Amino acid sequence: MPVITELDTHDIRFPTSLELDGSDAMNPDPDYSASYVVLRTNDSTELQGRGFVFTIGRGNDVQVEAIRALRHLVVGRDVSAVCSELGAFARSLTDDSQLRWLGPEKGVMHMASGRSSMPRGTWRLVAPGNRCGSSSPTCRLRKLRA
C-alpha cells in the first residue's frame, strides 16, 4: 500500500501590489499569494496529492510554516487509511496538543489543517477510476505527475 513519504510546501506570490491590483480600503497593498502543498508517496506510479490555500503577501510566510508544522502528522500515513477516513484524517490535523491552541476553528491553523490545503491535497489522492487497495467506493487514487 502507498504511504505518504514527503510533504513539500511552496510559497507562490504574485506582485499585484505594484499596480494595486485587488487593492481596497482594507488591503491597500495586496500581493496575492498561495501556499502550495505537494504530498508525495512511495507508489511506483509517482502518485501525488496537491492542494493550496490563498493568502496575501507576508501572511504566506506564516501559512507555509503552519503547513510545515503539520508534517509530522501526515508523513508516514497509509494512503488507503487516509482515503477511507478523510474526516478522521482532517480531525487528526487539528488535534495536535501543541498546535491546537492556535485554533482549528479560525486563523492560520484552520487554513493549514482541517479546512484548506491539507485536505485538498489528500482529496486529490481520491478520484474515481483509481484504486488504493480498499474495496470502499470512496477510496480511489488520482495519479498525478510532477
N, C-alpha and C positions, 0 to 999 in steps of 0.2 A: 504494500500500500504506500502511496506517496506521502511524504512528510514535508511540512514547510521547513525549509533549511535556511532561508535568509529573508530578512525584511529590510529593504532599501528605501530610503526616502530621498526625494529630490525637491529642492527649493526652486520653484519656477516663478519668475516675475516679469511683468510687462511694464515698462516705464510710462504708464499712462499719465503720470503727473506732469510730464514735460509739456504736454499740450492741454492739461487739465481735463482730459477725457474722463468722464464719470465723476467729476467733482460736483459737490453740492455743499450746502451750508454745514453739514456735519462732517464731510470728508473733503476738505479743500485741496488735498494733495494725494489722491489715491494712486498707488501703484498696484494694479490688480495682480494678484498672486495666487499660487496654488501650491499646496503641499501634496506631492505625488508619492504614492506608495506602490512598491513592487514586492509581491510575495513570491518567492522562488521555491521550487520543490526539488526533490531528488528524482522526480519522474523522468524517464528516458525520453519522453516527448517534449521536454522543456516546458511543462505545464507551469503557468504563472497566473497570478491574480493581480489586478491593478485597480487602484482607487485614488481618489483625490478629494481634497476639501479646499474651498476657496477662502482666501483671506485678503488683507490689504497690507502691502508693504512690510514694515518691520514686524507686524503680527505674525508673518510667516516664519520668522526665526523661532518664535515661541511654539508655533504649531508643529514645525518639523521636529523640534526637541521633544514635544509631548508624544508624538508618534514613536520616536525612537525609545522613549521611556516605556513603551508597551512591548518592546521587542521580546523581553523575557517571557511574556505571556502568550506569544504567538509562535516563535521559532521552536521547533520540536513537536508541534501538534500534528496529529494524523489528519490528513485531508478528509478522509472518509468520515471520521468522527465530527469534524467541523461541519461538513456538508449535511450530515444527518441531524445536527442540532445547532443550527445557526443562531437561534435565540439564546441558547445556553452559552455559546461561544461569545456572543456580544455582551451578555451579562458578566461573563468572567473578566472581560476587559475593564469593566467599571467597578470591580470588587477588590482591587489591589489595595491593601490596607494603608500603604504609604502614598498612594495617589488619589484614593477615593475622596479625601478631604478637599481636593481641588474641584470636586463636584462632577459627577457624571451627568447631572441634570442641566448643566449650563457651562458655558465657557470653553476653554481650550481642551479640557479632557473630554467634554461632550463631543466636540468635533473630532478629536483624535481616536476616541474609542468606540463607544457604543452606537453612535448615530451617523457617522460620516465615512471617513477614509478607510478604516479597517474593515467594517462590514462590506463596503463597496468592493474592496479588494478580494474579500473572501467570496462575495456573491459572484464575482467574475470567474471564480472557480466552478460555479454552479451554472450549468446550461443544459438545455435539452439535447439529447443525442450523444452525450459523452458519459461514460460510466466512471465511478470512483470506487468500485469494489463493494458496493452495497446494493441490495435489491430495492431499497427505498426509491420511489419515483422522484423524490426531491433531491436525491443525491446524484448529481451529474457534474461533469467537469468540462470546462472550456479549455481548449488547448490554444494558448496564446504564444506567439513568438515575440522575442525581444525586438 
